[in-house]
Amino acid sequence: MPFVVTDCKSAELIKLGSNVYLAHRLAYIHEIAEYARADDLDIQAIRRGIGLDPRIGQDYFEPGLGFGGSCLPKDCHMLNSEQSSTRFDFLSARTALEINERLLNKLIDRLKSILGKLKGKKIAILGAAFKPEVDDTRGSQAVKLALKLRRLGVRVAFFEPYLKGSEMLVEGNFPLGDSVEAVVKSASVVIIGTAHGQFKSLKPKQVARLVRRKIVCDYYGILNQQKWQQAGFEFI
């Protein structure tokens, strides 16, 4: 494993710079995906095509609800902290955060255009963790989305398989359902909040019998869109 010998402040910027680059890379593919959604383009084919360029690659280049966790957002903010001695304005860090926020706001706008008034509607969010196959919900975009929706009067129902047995989600104090079935029952929209592998095997016909409206949001592209559409679901 190669290593670099340098001073403490330079070492700190190596760490911050790496995370801001990753945040900006994720923000970029999310913006590409948002553009593709607006024009009904094949998001996954576009992502794969761009990533075939060896200078770009496929790693850390997958669309979803945005980036979260305890490192990337924090380090983007830290680079532009008022306590920074340089007072340097890192536009790339600021832009990554703005795209991350805009992604959720545009999704809410899309929900409003389909459902009309959101107040009183039930929306099911499957997954609360900030990334797949973990139980860590710190900085989760799914939770941020839920908080925005709750402020609009939406009844948010969460299912997080990696927190099974817990009754409450600490971030936001959202109650946790004990099954997918309980959470999607009477929901107007089902949103994939985290790309957990087990959600790929959801059976659309079973979900269709439980929901109020057949509307699904899967920004991660983990569901078989053709099968869900054959069951009557509209993707947004």
N, C-alpha and C positions, 0 to 999 in steps of 0.2 A: 504494500500500500504506500503510494508516494505521499510525502508531506511537505508543507511549506513552513519555513522559519521566518517569522516576521514579528512586528511589535503588536501590542495588545489592541490598539485602536484599529489597525489594519486587519487583524484577525476578526474583530467584531464586524467589520464591514464585509468580510468574506462571507460570514454567516448570514448577515442581513441581506446582502446582495444576492446570495443564492436563493433565499426564500422569496424575495421580491421578484426575481426572474421567474420562478415557478408560478407565483401568483399571476404575473403578467402573461405568462404562457397559457395558463388556464383561462384567464379573462379573455384572451384572444380567441380561443376556440369557442368560448361561450358566445362571444359576439358574432363569430362566423355562424354558429348554430341559430342565433336569433335572426340574423339576416336570412338564413335558409328557410326558417319557419315562416317568415313573412312572405316568402315567394313560393312556398310549398315545394322546396327542393329536398333532395336526398341527403340528409345531414351526415349519415354514417359513411356514405360513399365519398362525400366531400372530405370528411375527416381522414379517411384512409388514403385518399388521393394526395392530399397535402402532406400527410405523414410519410408517404413513400419517398419523398425527397430525403436522402440520408442526412442532410444538414438539419432536418427538422425532426423526423422520427415520430413514432406513435406513442412513446411513453409520456405520461403526464399531459395527455392531449385529448382528454375525453370530456364531452359536454355533460352537463347536469344542471343542478340548481345553483351552481356557483361553488367557490372554494370556501372552506371553513376551517375548523380546528383551532388549536391554541397557538400556532406558530405563524402561518402566512398572514392572516389579517393583522395580528399584533405587530409583526415586523414591518409591514407596509405603513402602519401608523407610526411606528418608532422612528423610521427614517425621516419622517416629517414632523417629529415632535418639536414642540416649542422649546424644549430643554436641550435640543441639539446645539452644540457649540458652533456649528458651521452655518446654521440657518439656511441650508441649501434646500431648494424646493425640488423634490424628486417627483417629477411629473408621471413617470411610469408607475410608481407606487400609488399615487393619487388616482390615476386612471384605472388601475386594476380594481381598486376599491369601489370606484364609481360604477364600473361595469357590473361588478358583483351586486351592488345595490339595485341598479337599474333592471337587472334580470328579474328580480322578484317583483318590482313595481310593474313591469310590463306583463308579467304573468297575472298579477291581480287585475290589471286593466283588461286582459283577455277574459278572465273569469267574469268580470262585470258585463262585458259585451255579450256574453253567452247567457248568463244567469239573471241579468238585470240587477236588482237590489240584492246585495249579499247578506244583509242583516237577516238573521234567523235561519239561514241556510246551514246545512251540515256538510262539512268537507272532511273527508278521511285522508289522513297522511300516513302512508306506510313507510316507516323508517324515520328515526329521529337522530341517528348517529351522523357525525360529520363526514364519515367515509364508510365504505362497505366492510362488513364482517368485524366490526368493533362495537363496543357499548359506550364509546366516548361521544357525548353530545355537546362538548364545549365548542362554541362558535359555529354550531350547525346552521346551515342555510335553511334546512327544513324547519327548525325551531324559529328562526327569524321570520320566515314566511308565516308560520302559525301566529306569531305575535302580531304581525301586521294585519292578518285576517281577523284575529280576535278584536282588534281595535275597531274593525268595521262591523262588528256584531255577529261574526261567523261563529258557529259552534264547531270547533275543531276537535276531531277525534284522532288520536295517535295509536299506532301499533308499532312497537319496537321489539323485534324478536330477541335481541341481545339484552333486553331488560325485562324479560319475562319473569313474573313474580313480583315486580315492582308495581305499585299502584299509582305512582305519580312521577312525572318527569320534573326533575329539579329545576331545570331552566324553564321558566315561565309557569311552573306549577300546573302543567297540563295533566289531566288524568290519562292513564295508559290503559288501553283495552287489552284483554287477555287473549284475543284471537283476531285474525283478519276479519272473520265473519261478523264479530260483534262491532268492529270499527266501521266497516263499510255499510252496515245495515242502515237504510234510509238516507244514505249520503247522496248529495247532488253531484259531487265530483270525487273521484279517487285520484290522489296524487302520489306518485312514487317519490318519497322524500329521501331515501337512501337506496343505492343500487345493491342491496343485499341479494346474494345469489338465489336464496329461496323464493324470492318474489317472481323469479322467472317461471316458476312452475304453477303460478296461480291459474286457476281454471276460469276463463272468462264467463262461461255459461253459469257457473255457480255464483260468481260475483253479480252477474246480471239479474239473478233472481232476488238479490238482496237490496240493491241500490234503488234510490228514487229516480235518478236519471243516469243514463249510460254515457258518462263523460269521464275520460281518463287523461291524466297528464303524466307523461313519461319522458322527461327531458333526457334521461340516461339511455334510452333506447334498449332497455332490457326485456321488454315485453314483445311477444310476437304480434306485431301490429295487425297482420292479416287475420289471425285467429280472433283477435279481440274485435276487429271490425265486423267479422262474420257473425259475431255474437251481438252485434248491434251497437257497439261502442264508438263514440266519436273521440278522436284524439285532438288535443289542443296543444 
